[in-house]
Amino acid sequence: MRQVFYLPGFDPREPETYWGLFRRESRITAERRGICMAVSEPVRSGDGISLDWDVTSEIDGATTRVRYSLLRWDDIVRARFPRTNLRRLAAVPVLWWRLWRSGYLKAFRREARRFHRVILGVHLLYLAFVVLSLALAAAMVSIAPLPTLAAAFLVPPLAYAILGLVMRVTRGKPLYVAHLVDDTAFTHDHASGREPAMRQRLDPWAERIRAAEGEASEIVVIGHSSSSFLALEALDRVLALDPGYGGRGTPVTLVTIGSVIPWITLDARAERTRAALARIGAETRIGWLDVRAKWDWLSIHLRDPLSASGLPAPPPGRIAVLRVSIEDLIEPALVARRRWNLFRMHFQLLMSSRAPAAFDYAAFVAGPEPVHAAVARLAAGPARI
């Protein structure tokens, strides 16, 4: 049985949301590709850190069985998102001052042009919301018959209330200001070690990945979005516990999708994550596939993650790269409608593809071809399908 360990991005939704997405898209994939694919009901683990389900696929008489385990960290996300505006107002200026002084912003802009615009843009929007709230509060107080001193004291709490309303309205699409501002804070708190909850969650997850060796036919660790760096940190923990891991006959593959690794590793305080990246980058017993999409503004895809993080470049062929065209996944009319829905586009690589030969997530993780074999094939051939 193939064992898949999936790590989702910074998302407060219940893990069953991802099971529902996988089940829906696997049905579409099965119809499009002529595969019989069945997804079991999900079960939350006794320790509460994973949601697990089984996938069985059959094509041309060959049956493939997959155990799909999803790391739960939605509770950690909900503890940080949405934050109160009081915490944002106190923390955001301090963070950006630190990043500017360290030279991070210049390097980030160079390595992640579009993603940099998104992150900078949502923070500027947040600043605009703050200024707008102050202006509206001042205007409202100015027309009230109040003494000057009383009016001055009334403006800040009134502006704070207005800001709270504005942030509630813009929490979701299409702006996602609160989400991305709080995600940025989490990323850099994790970089500096100020977010211990996530590091503690990765320890038992690494133990579970380690324990699967010898029991599974192959092990696949998949990190999407912010979990691109969490997945490599988990594997690095496994190697620290067991330096021989991956070399005893059970193929192990790391798959990063919509990767944002340089977002954290360019932070001067991210020593642990950079060290993990360097070790995994050099560990040839563990395969690595980086699935990239230039149309995904919420990912970083210009160079390999080691070079983009200021580390020595990996040996040629160490990281297999798969560049996916959006037109292979969805119809041109849908591309035009969804192009500026950044989060939907960010999740598109986890959905079914319309082109039979294109990358299809469900077919990739649960199809008849072993993932490590597919990665070896991609490493030896063209970097785009």
C-alpha positions as CSV (number, residue, x, y, z in Angstrom):
1,M,0.0,0.0,0.0
2,R,1.3,3.5,-0.9
3,Q,1.4,5.8,2.1
4,V,0.7,9.5,1.4
5,F,1.4,12.1,4.0
6,Y,-0.3,15.4,3.0
7,L,0.3,18.7,4.7
8,P,-2.1,21.5,3.8
9,G,-1.3,25.2,3.9
10,F,-2.3,27.9,6.3
11,D,-6.0,27.1,6.4
12,P,-8.5,27.3,9.4
13,R,-11.0,25.0,7.8
14,E,-11.8,21.5,9.2
15,P,-9.7,18.8,7.6
16,E,-12.8,17.1,6.2
17,T,-12.9,20.0,3.7
18,Y,-9.8,18.5,2.1
19,W,-11.3,15.0,2.1
20,G,-14.4,16.4,0.4
21,L,-12.2,18.1,-2.2
22,F,-10.2,15.0,-2.9
23,R,-13.3,12.8,-3.2
24,R,-15.0,15.2,-5.6
25,E,-12.0,15.7,-7.8
26,S,-11.2,11.9,-7.8
27,R,-14.7,11.3,-9.2
28,I,-14.1,13.8,-12.0
29,T,-10.7,12.3,-12.6
30,A,-12.1,8.8,-12.8
31,E,-14.7,9.8,-15.3
32,R,-12.2,11.7,-17.5
33,R,-9.6,9.0,-17.5
34,G,-11.6,5.8,-17.3
35,I,-10.3,4.8,-13.9
36,C,-12.3,3.1,-11.2
37,M,-11.5,5.2,-8.1
38,A,-13.1,4.8,-4.6
39,V,-12.5,7.0,-1.6
40,S,-13.4,5.7,1.9
41,E,-14.9,7.7,4.7
42,P,-12.4,9.8,6.7
43,V,-11.3,8.9,10.2
44,R,-9.7,11.2,12.7
45,S,-6.7,9.6,14.4
46,G,-6.8,8.9,18.1
47,D,-4.0,11.4,18.8
48,G,-6.0,14.1,16.9
49,I,-3.2,15.1,14.5
50,S,-4.4,13.5,11.3
51,L,-7.4,12.7,9.2
52,D,-7.0,9.4,7.3
53,W,-8.8,7.8,4.4
54,D,-8.1,5.0,1.9
55,V,-8.2,5.3,-1.9
56,T,-8.5,2.4,-4.2
57,S,-8.1,2.7,-7.9
58,E,-8.3,0.2,-10.7
59,I,-7.3,0.4,-14.3
60,D,-6.8,-2.4,-16.9
61,G,-7.2,-4.9,-14.1
62,A,-4.4,-3.4,-11.9
63,T,-5.4,-2.3,-8.4
64,T,-3.6,0.4,-6.5
65,R,-4.3,1.0,-2.8
66,V,-3.3,4.3,-1.0
67,R,-3.5,5.3,2.6
68,Y,-3.9,9.1,2.6
69,S,-3.0,10.9,5.9
70,L,-3.6,14.6,6.3
71,L,-1.7,16.5,9.0
72,R,-4.2,18.5,11.1
73,W,-3.0,22.0,12.1
74,D,-6.2,23.8,11.6
75,D,-6.4,24.4,15.3
76,I,-3.0,26.2,15.2
77,V,-4.2,28.3,12.3
78,R,-7.5,29.2,14.1
79,A,-5.4,30.4,17.1
80,R,-3.7,32.9,14.8
81,F,-6.4,33.7,12.2
82,P,-8.2,35.9,12.4
83,R,-6.1,37.9,14.9
84,T,-7.6,40.9,16.6
85,N,-6.7,44.2,14.9
86,L,-5.1,45.3,18.1
87,R,-2.5,42.5,17.7
88,R,-2.1,43.3,14.0
89,L,-1.6,47.0,14.6
90,A,1.1,46.2,17.2
91,A,2.9,43.5,15.3
92,V,2.8,44.4,11.6
93,P,5.0,47.6,11.8
94,V,7.5,45.8,14.0
95,L,7.7,42.9,11.5
96,W,8.1,45.0,8.4
97,W,10.7,47.2,10.1
98,R,12.7,44.0,11.0
99,L,12.4,42.6,7.5
100,W,13.4,45.9,5.9
101,R,16.5,46.4,8.1
102,S,17.7,42.8,7.5
103,G,17.6,43.2,3.7
104,Y,14.9,40.6,3.4
105,L,12.5,42.7,1.4
106,K,14.9,43.3,-1.5
107,A,15.8,39.6,-1.7
108,F,12.2,38.6,-1.5
109,R,11.2,40.9,-4.3
110,R,14.0,39.5,-6.5
111,E,13.1,35.8,-5.9
112,A,9.3,36.1,-5.8
113,R,8.2,38.9,-8.1
114,R,4.4,38.2,-8.2
115,F,4.1,36.8,-4.7
116,H,6.0,39.8,-3.4
117,R,3.4,42.1,-5.0
118,V,0.6,40.1,-3.4
119,I,2.1,40.2,0.1
120,L,3.1,43.8,-0.2
121,G,-0.2,44.7,-1.7
122,V,-2.4,43.2,1.0
123,H,-0.3,44.9,3.7
124,L,-0.7,48.3,1.9
125,L,-4.4,47.6,1.7
126,Y,-4.5,47.0,5.4
127,L,-2.7,50.3,5.9
128,A,-5.3,51.9,3.7
129,F,-8.1,50.4,5.7
130,V,-6.5,51.8,8.9
131,V,-6.2,55.3,7.4
132,L,-9.7,55.1,6.0
133,S,-11.1,54.1,9.4
134,L,-9.4,57.0,11.1
135,A,-10.6,59.4,8.4
136,L,-14.2,58.2,8.7
137,A,-14.1,58.3,12.5
138,A,-12.8,61.8,12.5
139,A,-15.4,62.9,10.0
140,M,-18.2,61.4,12.0
141,V,-17.0,63.0,15.3
142,S,-16.5,66.4,13.6
143,I,-20.2,66.7,12.8
144,A,-21.2,65.8,16.3
145,P,-21.7,68.6,18.9
146,L,-18.9,67.5,21.2
147,P,-16.2,69.3,23.0
148,T,-12.8,69.1,21.2
149,L,-11.2,67.0,23.9
150,A,-14.0,64.6,24.0
151,A,-14.1,64.3,20.2
152,A,-10.3,63.6,20.2
153,F,-10.7,60.7,22.7
154,L,-13.7,59.3,20.8
155,V,-11.9,59.0,17.4
156,P,-9.5,56.0,18.2
157,P,-12.2,53.6,19.6
158,L,-14.6,54.6,16.8
159,A,-11.9,54.1,14.2
160,Y,-11.1,50.7,15.7
161,A,-14.7,49.7,15.5
162,I,-14.8,50.7,11.8
163,L,-11.6,48.9,11.1
164,G,-13.1,45.7,12.6
165,L,-16.1,46.0,10.4
166,V,-14.0,46.6,7.3
167,M,-11.7,43.6,8.1
168,R,-14.7,41.4,8.6
169,V,-16.2,42.3,5.2
170,T,-12.8,41.8,3.4
171,R,-11.8,38.6,5.2
172,G,-12.8,36.4,2.3
173,K,-12.4,36.7,-1.5
174,P,-11.4,38.5,-3.5
175,L,-9.0,40.4,-1.2
176,Y,-8.2,37.9,1.6
177,V,-6.4,40.7,3.4
178,A,-6.8,39.4,6.9
179,H,-5.8,35.9,5.8
180,L,-2.6,36.8,4.0
181,V,-1.5,39.4,6.7
182,D,-1.9,36.8,9.4
183,D,-0.3,34.1,7.2
184,T,2.7,36.4,6.8
185,A,2.9,36.8,10.6
186,F,2.8,33.0,11.1
187,T,5.5,32.4,8.6
188,H,8.0,34.8,10.1
189,D,7.1,33.8,13.7
190,H,7.8,30.2,12.7
191,A,11.1,31.4,11.1
192,S,12.2,33.1,14.3
193,G,11.0,30.3,16.6
194,R,8.2,32.4,18.2
195,E,5.6,29.8,17.0
196,P,6.3,26.7,19.1
197,A,3.0,25.0,18.4
198,M,3.8,24.1,14.8
199,R,7.2,22.7,15.7
200,Q,5.7,20.6,18.4
201,R,3.1,19.3,16.0
202,L,5.8,18.2,13.5
203,D,7.5,15.9,16.0
204,P,4.8,13.2,16.2
205,W,4.2,13.7,12.5
206,A,7.8,12.9,11.8
207,E,7.5,9.8,14.0
208,R,4.6,8.6,11.9
209,I,6.4,9.2,8.6
210,R,9.4,7.2,10.0
211,A,7.2,4.3,11.2
212,A,5.7,3.9,7.7
213,E,9.1,2.7,6.3
214,G,9.0,-1.1,5.8
215,E,5.2,-1.2,6.0
216,A,4.3,0.8,2.9
217,S,5.3,0.0,-0.6
218,E,6.4,3.7,-0.9
219,I,6.1,6.9,1.1
220,V,5.1,10.2,-0.4
221,V,5.3,13.4,1.7
222,I,3.3,16.2,0.0
223,G,3.5,19.9,1.1
224,H,1.2,22.4,-0.4
225,S,1.7,26.2,-0.1
226,S,3.0,27.1,3.4
227,S,3.5,23.4,4.1
228,S,6.1,23.2,1.3
229,F,8.6,24.2,4.0
230,L,6.8,22.3,6.8
231,A,7.0,19.1,4.8
232,L,10.8,19.4,4.3
233,E,11.1,20.2,8.0
234,A,9.2,17.0,8.9
235,L,11.5,14.9,6.7
236,D,14.5,16.6,8.2
237,R,13.3,15.5,11.7
238,V,13.0,11.9,10.4
239,L,16.6,12.0,9.2
240,A,17.7,13.4,12.5
241,L,16.1,10.4,14.2
242,D,17.1,7.9,11.6
243,P,20.0,8.9,9.3
244,G,19.5,5.7,7.2
245,Y,15.9,6.6,6.4
246,G,15.1,6.2,2.8
247,G,17.9,3.9,2.0
248,R,16.5,0.5,3.1
249,G,14.3,-0.4,0.2
250,T,11.1,1.7,0.7
251,P,11.2,4.6,-1.7
252,V,10.6,8.0,-0.1
253,T,9.5,11.1,-2.2
254,L,9.0,14.7,-1.2
255,V,6.5,16.6,-3.4
256,T,6.1,20.3,-3.1
257,I,3.1,22.0,-4.8
258,G,2.6,25.7,-5.0
259,S,5.9,26.1,-3.0
260,V,6.7,29.2,-1.0
261,I,9.9,27.9,0.6
262,P,12.0,31.1,0.0
263,W,9.3,33.2,1.7
264,I,10.6,31.8,5.0
265,T,14.2,30.8,4.2
266,L,15.2,34.3,3.1
267,D,14.4,35.5,6.6
268,A,17.7,35.9,8.5
269,R,16.1,34.3,11.6
270,A,15.1,31.1,9.7
271,E,18.3,29.2,10.5
272,R,16.5,25.9,11.3
273,T,14.4,25.9,8.2
274,R,17.4,26.8,6.0
275,A,19.4,24.0,7.6
276,A,16.6,21.6,6.9
277,L,16.4,22.7,3.3
278,A,20.1,22.2,2.9
279,R,20.1,18.7,4.3
280,I,17.0,17.6,2.3
281,G,18.5,19.2,-0.8
282,A,21.6,17.1,-0.4
283,E,19.8,13.8,0.6
284,T,19.7,11.9,-2.7
285,R,18.0,8.9,-1.0
286,I,14.8,11.0,-0.9
287,G,13.3,12.0,-4.2
288,W,12.0,15.5,-4.7
289,L,9.4,16.8,-7.2
290,D,8.5,20.5,-7.3
291,V,5.3,21.1,-9.2
292,R,5.3,24.7,-10.4
293,A,2.7,26.9,-12.1
294,K,3.8,30.4,-13.3
295,W,0.1,31.4,-13.3
296,D,-0.1,30.8,-9.5
297,W,0.7,34.2,-7.9
298,L,0.7,32.7,-4.4
299,S,3.8,30.5,-5.1
300,I,7.5,31.1,-5.8
301,H,8.7,29.3,-8.9
302,L,11.5,31.3,-10.6
303,R,14.4,29.1,-9.4
304,D,15.1,26.0,-7.3
305,P,14.4,26.7,-3.6
306,L,18.0,26.2,-2.5
307,S,19.4,28.8,-4.9
308,A,16.5,31.1,-4.2
309,S,17.3,30.9,-0.5
310,G,20.9,31.8,-0.9
311,L,22.2,28.2,-0.5
312,P,24.4,26.3,-2.9
313,A,22.5,25.0,-5.9
314,P,21.5,21.4,-5.8
315,P,23.2,18.9,-8.1
316,P,21.6,18.7,-11.6
317,G,18.6,16.5,-11.5
318,R,18.3,16.5,-7.7
319,I,14.9,18.3,-7.8
320,A,12.6,17.1,-10.6
321,V,10.6,20.1,-11.8
322,L,7.1,19.8,-13.4
323,R,5.7,23.0,-14.9
324,V,2.0,22.8,-15.4
325,S,0.0,24.9,-17.9
326,I,-3.3,26.3,-16.6
327,E,-5.0,25.5,-20.0
328,D,-4.3,21.8,-19.4
329,L,-6.3,22.0,-16.2
330,I,-9.3,24.1,-17.0
331,E,-11.0,25.5,-20.1
332,P,-9.9,29.0,-21.3
333,A,-13.2,30.5,-20.4
334,L,-12.8,29.4,-16.8
335,V,-9.2,30.7,-16.8
336,A,-10.5,34.2,-17.7
337,R,-13.1,34.0,-14.9
338,R,-10.8,32.7,-12.2
339,R,-7.5,34.4,-13.0
340,W,-7.8,37.0,-10.3
341,N,-9.3,34.6,-7.7
342,L,-5.9,34.0,-6.4
343,F,-6.8,31.4,-3.8
344,R,-8.8,29.3,-6.3
345,M,-5.9,29.4,-8.7
346,H,-3.6,28.4,-5.9
347,F,-5.7,25.3,-5.2
348,Q,-6.1,24.4,-8.9
349,L,-3.2,22.0,-8.8
350,L,-5.1,19.9,-6.3
351,M,-8.0,19.5,-8.7
352,S,-8.7,17.3,-11.7
353,S,-7.2,18.2,-15.1
354,R,-9.2,18.3,-18.4
355,A,-6.2,17.2,-20.5
356,P,-5.7,13.4,-20.3
357,A,-1.9,13.7,-20.4
358,A,-1.6,16.6,-18.0
359,F,-0.7,16.6,-14.3
360,D,-3.8,15.4,-12.3
361,Y,-3.4,15.4,-8.6
362,A,-5.7,12.4,-7.8
363,A,-4.3,10.3,-10.6
364,F,-0.8,11.2,-9.6
365,V,-1.1,10.1,-5.9
366,A,-3.5,7.2,-6.4
367,G,-2.8,6.0,-10.0
368,P,-1.1,2.8,-11.0
369,E,2.4,4.3,-11.6
370,P,4.4,4.6,-8.3
371,V,5.1,8.2,-7.4
372,H,8.8,7.6,-7.1
373,A,8.8,6.1,-10.6
374,A,6.9,9.1,-12.0
375,V,9.3,11.5,-10.4
376,A,12.3,9.6,-11.8
377,R,10.7,9.7,-15.3
378,L,10.0,13.4,-15.0
379,A,13.6,14.1,-13.8
380,A,14.9,12.3,-16.9
381,G,12.5,13.9,-19.4
382,P,10.8,17.2,-20.2
383,A,10.0,19.4,-17.2
384,R,6.5,20.1,-18.4
385,I,3.5,17.9,-19.3
